[in-house]
Amino acid sequence: MRILIMGAGKMGTFLTDALCMTHEVALFDTDASRLRFVFNTRRLTQLDEITYFQPELVINAVTIKYTIEAFEKVLPLLPRHCILSDIASVKTGLPEFYEKSGFRFVSTHPMFGPTFARLDNLSEQNAIIIKEGDEEGKQFFRNFYKTLRLRIFEYTFLEHDRTTAYSLSVPFATTLAFASVIEKQEAPGTTFKRHMDIAHGFLNEDSFLISEVLFNPFSAERVAKIRDNMAALLEIIETKDKARLDAFVSQAKKNVEG
């Protein structure tokens, strides 16, 4: 299959490396310096080069802020049989865009951001494939994600947004809460260091991604639960209520252990 990957960031170059040995792949980025280290791949920097490549599948891996804008720039250059796809972690506006585009589409969400995952070992990572999409496109990604040994879930766009409100907004909010109280002092504890490592990685994420995740319509209720539980914990600490603290910790343990 002829595959055009848009955006030579961490995910774009990872996908290029993963696909270029079994497919004819082109990587497009307007910054030629970002294409220096890709191999077995056509390097495209001009939009008109896409016309000559005639892709059968486009994987949009640009920064989430520009996902739809990037699609709109290439649509006039694509053959009508081409399948559009995105890997965005936030799907806001994409269902409407796909419906208006007139192209077949498939939307997926690799749940292994390059900030934390070991891209050479993804056996414990997950991916979501959106049900509302072209069957040929969905089957392509089922097969591809299986080669990466990913655990695959299939959700509707609505189910995806509910799931990511839980799986992303909860750790995003708690990491922001942790980072907001950091002071300039040594803290030798191992647990503290681990939280700091997570905070450093998280705060290097695209700020637009952070806002889109937290502005997900289902995020507020998740963050409200954190607020309510922290208010209860603060009361327990202030009253030094050992019995309530034991119960709080016990419930937390049950939640984590499932």
PyMOL commands that set and color helices and strands:
alter all, ss='L'
color gray80, all
select helices_A, chain A and resi 10-19+32-35+47-53+64-77+94-101+135-147+157-167+169-180+190-203+207-214+219-239+242-257
alter helices_A, ss='H'
color red, helices_A
select strands_A, chain A and resi 2-6+24-28+42-44+57-60+83-86+104-110+126-130+151-155
alter strands_A, ss='S'
color yellow, strands_A
deselect
rebuild
show_as cartoon
